[in-house]
Amino acid sequence: MILSGPSGVGKTYLACALGNSACRQCIQASYLRVPDLLFLLSAAKMDGSYMKQRKKLASVPLLILDDWGLRAFSPEDTQEMMELTELRYGRASTVIAGQLPCDKWYDLFPGPTLADAILDRLVHNAYKFNITGESMRKTLAERQFEKGNGPG
């Protein structure tokens, strides 16, 4: 599943609600921001736990990746995403949440070959939702201000 839309519209909220629902049905779910995922894998290479982390990420039934596309992927990051998508393809579910719509994802990767391979595994069989509307943060802040609980 791919959730895209502007900042604050509730992509993370929806992704986490799906994860919560999965857990309530005894389906293991794991949530990671993409920058944290890449840092985790990099650190795992340094401390010798890389293969263990890869196996764990590959086998979790529902992996939620948030903040997809905040920045372009480096060649090393691209290789990690290729390995992860290959290990999970057809075996486990992935939810991706980010501001960029799918048609802009190709530009996140440094080379066309791996970009094609990654996107083929992620996009073509996915349910895609583009969420629109006001920022939930803005709406909540306005409500707090109206109640007299605003900043200051």
C-alpha positions as CSV (number, residue, x, y, z in Angstrom):
1,M,0.0,0.0,0.0
2,I,1.2,3.5,-0.8
3,L,0.0,6.5,1.0
4,S,1.0,9.9,-0.5
5,G,0.0,13.4,0.1
6,P,1.2,16.7,1.7
7,S,2.6,17.0,5.1
8,G,0.2,16.6,8.0
9,V,-2.8,15.1,6.2
10,G,-2.6,11.8,8.2
11,K,-0.5,9.4,6.2
12,T,1.5,8.3,9.2
13,Y,-1.7,8.2,11.3
14,L,-3.3,5.9,8.8
15,A,-0.2,3.7,8.3
16,C,0.1,3.2,12.1
17,A,-3.7,2.5,12.4
18,L,-3.2,-0.3,9.8
19,G,-0.2,-1.6,11.9
20,N,-2.3,-1.4,15.1
21,S,-5.1,-3.3,13.4
22,A,-2.6,-6.0,12.2
23,C,-1.2,-6.4,15.7
24,R,-4.7,-6.7,17.2
25,Q,-5.2,-9.6,14.8
26,C,-1.9,-11.2,16.0
27,I,0.0,-10.1,12.8
28,Q,3.4,-8.7,13.6
29,A,4.0,-5.2,12.3
30,S,7.1,-3.0,12.3
31,Y,7.2,0.8,11.8
32,L,10.4,2.6,10.6
33,R,11.1,5.9,9.1
34,V,13.2,5.4,5.9
35,P,16.1,7.5,7.3
36,D,16.1,5.4,10.4
37,L,15.9,2.2,8.4
38,L,19.0,3.2,6.4
39,F,20.8,4.2,9.5
40,L,19.9,0.9,11.2
41,L,21.3,-1.1,8.3
42,S,24.4,0.9,8.1
43,A,25.0,0.5,11.8
44,A,24.3,-3.2,11.5
45,K,27.0,-3.6,9.0
46,M,29.5,-2.0,11.4
47,D,28.5,-4.1,14.4
48,G,28.1,-7.4,12.6
49,S,24.4,-7.8,12.9
50,Y,23.6,-6.9,9.3
51,M,22.3,-10.3,8.2
52,K,20.2,-10.6,11.3
53,Q,18.6,-7.2,10.7
54,R,18.0,-8.0,7.0
55,K,16.4,-11.3,7.9
56,K,14.2,-9.6,10.5
57,L,13.1,-6.9,8.0
58,A,12.5,-9.5,5.3
59,S,10.3,-11.6,7.5
60,V,8.1,-9.2,9.4
61,P,4.6,-9.7,8.0
62,L,3.8,-6.0,7.8
63,L,6.6,-3.4,7.4
64,I,5.6,0.3,7.5
65,L,8.1,2.6,5.9
66,D,7.4,6.3,6.7
67,D,8.9,9.5,5.3
68,W,9.7,7.8,1.9
69,G,11.3,10.3,-0.5
70,L,12.4,13.0,1.9
71,R,15.7,12.9,0.0
72,A,17.2,11.0,-2.9
73,F,18.7,7.6,-2.2
74,S,22.4,7.3,-2.4
75,P,23.9,4.4,-4.4
76,E,24.3,2.4,-1.2
77,D,20.8,3.2,0.0
78,T,19.4,2.2,-3.4
79,Q,21.2,-1.2,-3.1
80,E,19.7,-1.7,0.4
81,M,16.2,-0.8,-0.9
82,M,16.7,-3.2,-3.8
83,E,17.6,-6.1,-1.5
84,L,14.8,-5.3,0.9
85,T,12.1,-5.1,-1.8
86,E,13.4,-8.3,-3.4
87,L,13.4,-10.2,-0.1
88,R,9.9,-9.0,0.7
89,Y,8.3,-9.2,-2.7
90,G,5.4,-11.7,-2.7
91,R,6.2,-12.8,0.8
92,A,5.1,-9.9,3.1
93,S,3.2,-6.7,3.1
94,T,4.7,-3.2,3.0
95,V,3.0,0.1,3.6
96,I,4.9,3.2,2.3
97,A,4.0,6.7,3.4
98,G,5.5,9.8,2.0
99,Q,4.8,13.2,0.4
100,L,5.9,12.4,-3.1
101,P,3.4,10.7,-5.5
102,C,4.6,7.5,-7.1
103,D,5.2,9.1,-10.5
104,K,8.0,11.1,-8.9
105,W,9.8,8.2,-7.2
106,Y,11.9,7.3,-10.2
107,D,13.9,10.5,-9.7
108,L,14.8,9.4,-6.1
109,F,17.3,6.8,-7.4
110,P,20.7,7.4,-9.0
111,G,20.4,4.9,-11.8
112,P,17.6,3.7,-14.0
113,T,18.2,-0.1,-13.7
114,L,17.8,-0.3,-10.0
115,A,15.1,2.3,-10.0
116,D,13.1,0.1,-12.4
117,A,13.7,-3.0,-10.4
118,I,12.7,-1.4,-7.1
119,L,9.6,0.4,-8.4
120,D,8.5,-2.7,-10.3
121,R,8.4,-4.6,-7.0
122,L,6.7,-1.8,-5.0
123,V,4.4,0.1,-7.2
124,H,2.7,-2.2,-9.7
125,N,0.8,-4.4,-7.3
126,A,0.2,-1.7,-4.7
127,Y,-3.0,-0.1,-3.6
128,K,-2.3,3.6,-4.0
129,F,-4.0,6.4,-2.0
130,N,-3.3,10.1,-2.5
131,I,-4.6,11.8,0.6
132,T,-5.6,15.5,0.3
133,G,-6.8,18.1,2.7
134,E,-5.7,20.4,5.4
135,S,-2.8,19.6,7.7
136,M,-4.1,17.8,10.8
137,R,-1.5,19.6,12.8
138,K,-2.8,23.0,11.6
139,T,-6.4,22.0,12.4
140,L,-5.5,20.7,15.9
141,A,-3.5,23.9,16.6
142,E,-6.3,26.1,15.5
143,R,-8.8,24.2,17.8
144,Q,-6.4,24.5,20.7
145,F,-6.0,28.2,20.1
146,E,-9.8,28.7,19.9
147,K,-10.1,27.0,23.3
148,G,-7.6,29.4,24.8
149,N,-4.8,26.8,24.9
150,G,-2.7,28.4,22.1
151,P,1.0,29.1,22.3
152,G,2.4,31.7,24.6
